[in-house]
Amino acid sequence: MASYDRLRAGGSPRPLETGDTWWYAAVAGETAGSFRTRVRTRTRRACLGAVLLLTVVYAGLVLTATGRRWGDAAVTGRRADSAAATVLREHPSLAGLTTLSLIVGCVLLLAVGLIRKRYVLTGAAAGAVVTALAVTGLLQRYAPRPRFADTAAGALVPSGFPSAQTTLALGIALGLVLVVPYRQRALVVGAATLWATAVGAYTIAAGQHRPGDVIAAALVVLAVVSGLLAVIARKGKVRPGPRRGPGPPGLPATIPLALLALAGLGAGIWLLGDTLALPATAPYDPAQLRLAHRCGQALAAGVTAAAGLTLLAVLRRVDVDGPPAPYRLGGPFVEAAGVPHDAELVGPFTEEHDHEIS
């Protein structure tokens, strides 16, 4: 048995059944059961990892005084950041464009799935978005969270943990893995994740959310979508995707996404040590506030981009675009593998003795 032909939990490979593809039988060298088990394991680990990181973010940035102080500085520091303040002042229509893009994204997600007649997967993608928004709403309503001060208005503004706008944007981006064709998945999902990253950056620059809210939203979406894919894999609705050529079509989107993730996480972690050393009470140095704002923007962008890359990596060479092709195997080789005898078997190994392979 080949090293990549993994056994089932029972200790033996599953015999081939009617409906198994020729790819499984002759090319992959493994049974369909072992492949979907590996996919389910990867997606389940991604879901549990996202939940664990979400717990760490909540404990560190919401429940601790240092985390709350850093979040306050990151939000109020948007006014000390002249570049962000200038963009928002000169382009007041960004708020409307952000809302419009979220509406267009929802319509696009549904339209792609319905046009391609993937009704079940379209419903699953929409359900993942709704579930992520529901989890976000429950956390906003019931999770204990502080209130941050808007120094310009002198009032206390409630903090939304996680960010609903980022949850919706990234939910649409990651939900596209279920409805777009396999060969265009990396390009479409990568570009959509870049858009979701921009939406999260706008909410921080506009003072609507803390960086921790955007980070938490990205982790919530990754956990929900990964959990849904684990259920899909458990039901056997996944199959190996074709091997791509030397130049995958998704590189124009995945390369910028990878660079954004590396640069954002690297710069954010590098600046985090300096921005955490804020005094216990205001007033703060404007330079420190500006540094905290840029640190929060970098971390939020890096985590959002990393969430999209993580899902693409988990689904590498995994096709969820409908069930396997209805190709029936037949002949003496399949019967020897344990397939029940059927009245009519169709496949590359048939009982026709005059069949010739040229």
C-alpha positions in Angstrom: 0.0 0.0 0.0 1.3 3.4 -0.9 2.3 5.9 1.8 -0.4 8.3 0.7 -3.2 5.6 0.8 -4.3 6.1 4.4 -6.5 3.7 6.2 -9.8 4.4 7.6 -10.4 4.5 11.4 -11.5 0.8 11.2 -8.1 -0.2 9.9 -8.8 -1.0 6.2 -9.5 0.9 3.1 -13.1 1.4 2.0 -13.9 -0.8 -1.0 -14.8 1.0 -4.2 -18.5 1.7 -4.6 -20.7 2.7 -7.5 -20.3 6.4 -8.1 -16.6 6.6 -7.2 -14.6 8.4 -9.8 -11.9 7.0 -12.0 -9.6 9.6 -10.4 -10.0 7.9 -7.0 -9.5 4.4 -8.3 -6.5 4.8 -10.6 -4.8 8.2 -10.2 -5.1 9.2 -6.5 -4.2 5.7 -5.3 -6.5 6.2 -2.3 -10.1 5.7 -1.4 -12.6 8.5 -1.3 -13.1 7.9 2.5 -9.4 8.6 3.3 -9.4 11.8 1.3 -12.4 13.3 2.9 -11.1 12.3 6.3 -8.0 14.4 5.7 -10.0 17.3 4.5 -12.3 17.1 7.5 -9.2 17.0 9.8 -7.7 20.1 8.2 -10.9 22.1 8.3 -11.7 21.1 11.9 -8.2 22.1 13.0 -8.6 25.5 11.3 -11.9 26.0 13.1 -10.5 25.1 16.5 -7.4 27.2 15.9 -9.6 30.2 15.0 -11.7 29.7 18.2 -8.6 29.5 20.3 -7.1 32.6 18.8 -10.4 34.4 19.3 -10.3 33.6 23.0 -6.8 34.9 23.3 -7.7 38.1 21.5 -10.7 38.6 23.7 -8.8 38.0 26.9 -5.9 40.1 25.9 -7.5 43.1 24.2 -10.9 43.3 26.0 -10.5 41.9 29.5 -7.1 43.4 30.4 -6.5 47.1 31.2 -3.4 47.2 29.0 -5.4 45.9 26.0 -8.2 48.3 26.6 -5.8 51.2 26.9 -4.1 50.1 23.7 -7.4 49.9 21.9 -8.4 53.4 23.1 -5.1 54.8 21.8 -5.5 53.1 18.5 -8.9 54.6 18.0 -8.2 58.1 19.2 -4.9 58.0 17.3 -6.7 58.2 14.0 -6.9 62.0 14.5 -3.2 62.3 15.1 -2.5 60.3 11.9 -2.6 63.1 9.3 -2.6 60.7 6.3 -5.8 58.8 7.4 -7.5 62.0 8.6 -6.8 63.7 5.2 -8.2 60.8 3.2 -11.4 60.7 5.3 -11.8 64.4 5.1 -11.3 64.7 1.3 -13.4 61.6 0.5 -16.5 61.7 2.7 -18.3 59.4 0.2 -16.2 56.4 1.5 -18.9 55.6 4.1 -21.5 55.3 1.4 -19.2 53.3 -0.9 -18.4 50.9 1.9 -22.1 50.2 2.5 -22.8 49.9 -1.2 -19.9 47.5 -1.6 -21.3 45.3 1.1 -24.7 45.2 -0.6 -23.1 44.4 -4.0 -21.0 41.7 -2.3 -24.1 39.9 -1.0 -25.8 40.1 -4.4 -22.7 38.8 -6.1 -22.4 35.8 -3.7 -25.9 34.8 -4.4 -25.9 35.5 -8.1 -22.7 33.5 -8.8 -24.1 30.4 -7.0 -27.6 30.7 -8.6 -26.3 31.3 -12.1 -24.0 28.2 -11.8 -27.0 26.3 -10.4 -25.2 25.4 -7.2 -28.3 25.8 -5.1 -27.3 23.8 -2.1 -23.8 25.3 -1.9 -25.3 28.8 -2.3 -27.6 28.2 0.6 -24.6 26.9 2.6 -22.5 30.0 1.8 -25.4 32.3 2.7 -26.0 30.3 5.9 -22.3 30.7 6.8 -22.6 34.5 6.5 -25.7 34.6 8.5 -24.2 32.3 11.2 -21.1 34.5 11.4 -23.3 37.6 11.8 -25.4 35.9 14.5 -22.3 34.9 16.4 -21.0 38.5 16.1 -24.3 39.8 17.4 -24.3 37.5 20.4 -20.7 38.5 21.3 -21.6 42.1 20.9 -24.6 41.8 23.1 -23.5 39.3 25.8 -19.7 39.4 25.9 -18.5 41.8 28.6 -16.7 44.6 26.9 -15.4 48.1 27.9 -16.4 51.4 26.5 -13.8 53.6 24.8 -13.6 57.4 25.0 -13.8 59.6 22.0 -11.6 62.5 23.1 -12.9 64.8 20.4 -16.6 64.5 21.4 -15.8 63.9 25.1 -18.4 61.1 25.3 -18.2 57.4 25.8 -18.9 55.4 22.6 -19.8 51.7 22.9 -17.2 49.3 21.4 -18.5 46.6 19.1 -16.6 43.4 19.6 -16.4 41.9 16.9 -17.0 44.3 14.0 -20.2 43.5 12.1 -19.0 45.2 8.9 -15.8 43.2 8.7 -17.7 40.0 9.5 -20.1 40.6 6.6 -17.3 41.5 4.2 -15.0 38.6 5.0 -18.0 36.3 5.3 -18.8 37.1 1.7 -15.2 36.7 0.6 -14.7 33.3 2.2 -18.2 32.2 1.3 -17.2 32.4 -2.4 -15.1 29.3 -2.0 -18.3 27.3 -2.2 -19.8 28.9 -5.3 -17.0 29.9 -7.6 -15.3 27.4 -10.0 -12.3 25.5 -8.6 -9.8 27.0 -11.0 -10.9 30.6 -10.3 -11.2 30.1 -6.6 -7.8 31.5 -5.5 -8.2 34.6 -7.7 -11.7 35.4 -6.7 -11.4 34.7 -3.0 -8.0 36.5 -2.8 -9.4 39.6 -4.4 -12.5 39.5 -2.2 -10.3 39.1 0.9 -8.3 42.2 -0.1 -11.6 44.1 -0.3 -12.7 42.8 3.1 -9.3 44.0 4.5 -10.0 47.5 3.1 -13.4 47.5 4.8 -11.9 46.6 8.1 -9.2 49.3 7.7 -11.9 51.9 7.0 -13.9 51.0 10.1 -10.8 51.6 12.2 -9.8 54.8 10.5 -13.4 56.2 10.8 -13.4 55.4 14.6 -16.2 52.9 14.4 -14.2 50.0 15.8 -11.1 49.1 17.6 -8.4 47.0 15.9 -9.3 44.1 18.2 -12.9 44.2 16.9 -11.7 43.7 13.3 -9.3 40.9 14.3 -12.0 39.1 16.2 -14.4 39.4 13.2 -11.8 37.7 10.9 -11.4 34.9 13.4 -15.2 34.4 13.8 -15.6 34.1 10.0 -12.7 31.7 9.6 -14.1 29.5 12.4 -17.6 29.4 11.0 -16.6 28.7 7.4 -14.0 26.1 8.4 -16.6 24.4 10.6 -19.1 24.3 7.6 -16.4 22.8 5.4 -15.7 20.2 8.0 -19.4 19.2 7.9 -19.4 19.1 4.1 -16.3 16.9 4.1 -17.9 14.6 6.6 -20.8 14.1 4.2 -18.4 13.2 1.5 -19.2 16.2 -0.7 -15.5 16.9 -1.5 -13.2 15.5 -4.1 -9.6 16.0 -5.2 -9.1 19.0 -7.5 -7.0 18.8 -10.6 -3.4 19.6 -10.4 -2.6 23.1 -11.6 0.1 24.1 -14.1 3.2 26.1 -13.4 1.4 29.4 -13.3 -1.8 29.2 -11.2 -4.4 31.9 -12.2 -4.7 33.0 -8.5 -1.2 34.4 -8.2 -2.3 38.0 -9.1 -4.4 38.0 -5.9 -2.7 35.6 -3.6 0.7 37.2 -3.9 -0.5 40.7 -2.8 -2.6 39.0 -0.1 0.5 37.0 1.2 2.6 40.2 1.2 -0.1 42.1 3.1 -0.4 39.3 5.7 3.4 39.2 6.2 3.9 42.9 6.3 0.9 43.6 8.5 1.7 41.0 11.1 5.4 41.8 11.0 5.0 45.5 11.4 2.1 45.2 13.9 4.1 42.8 16.2 7.2 45.0 15.8 5.3 48.1 16.9 3.2 46.4 19.5 5.9 46.5 22.2 6.3 50.2 21.9 2.6 51.1 21.8 1.8 48.9 24.9 4.0 51.1 27.1 1.4 53.8 27.3 0.9 55.7 30.6 -2.0 54.5 32.8 -3.8 57.8 32.4 -4.3 60.5 29.7 -3.1 62.8 28.2 -1.0 60.8 25.8 1.7 61.9 23.4 0.2 62.4 19.9 3.2 60.5 18.5 2.3 57.5 20.6 -1.3 57.7 19.6 -0.4 57.8 15.9 1.9 54.9 16.4 -0.8 52.9 18.2 -3.2 53.6 15.3 -0.8 52.4 12.7 0.1 49.4 14.7 -3.6 48.5 15.1 -4.2 49.0 11.3 -1.3 46.7 10.5 -2.3 43.9 12.9 -6.0 44.0 11.7 -5.0 44.0 8.0 -2.5 41.2 8.6 -4.9 38.9 10.5 -7.7 39.5 7.9 -5.4 38.6 5.0 -4.0 35.6 6.9 -7.6 34.3 7.5 -8.2 34.3 3.7 -4.8 32.6 3.0 -5.5 30.0 5.7 -8.8 28.9 4.1 -7.2 28.7 0.7 -4.3 26.7 2.1 -6.7 24.3 3.9 -8.7 23.8 0.6 -5.5 23.3 -1.5 -6.4 20.7 -4.2 -9.8 20.2 -2.7 -12.9 20.7 -4.9 -16.2 21.4 -3.1 -18.0 22.3 -6.3 -20.7 19.7 -6.1 -20.5 15.9 -5.7 -18.0 13.7 -7.6 -18.8 13.0 -11.2 -21.3 10.1 -11.6 -18.9 7.7 -13.2 -19.6 4.0 -12.4 -16.7 1.5 -12.3 -17.1 -2.0 -13.5 -15.2 -5.1 -14.5 -13.1 -7.7 -12.8 -10.7 -5.3 -11.2 -13.5 -3.5 -9.4 -15.3 -6.7 -8.5 -12.1 -8.0 -6.9 -12.0 -4.8 -4.8 -15.3 -5.7 -3.3 -17.9 -3.8 -5.3 -21.3 -5.5 -5.2 -22.4 -7.1 -8.5 -24.7 -4.9 -10.5 -26.9 -5.9 -13.4 -25.2 -3.3 -15.6 -21.7 -2.0 -14.9 -20.2 0.9 -16.8 -16.6 2.0 -16.7 -13.2 1.7 -18.2 -12.9 -2.0 -17.2 -16.0 -3.7 -18.7 -16.8 -7.3 -19.5 -16.5 -6.7 -23.2 -13.6 -8.8 -24.2 -13.3 -7.1 -27.6 -12.6 -3.8 -26.0 -9.3 -2.3 -27.1 -7.4 0.6 -25.6 -5.5 2.4 -28.2 
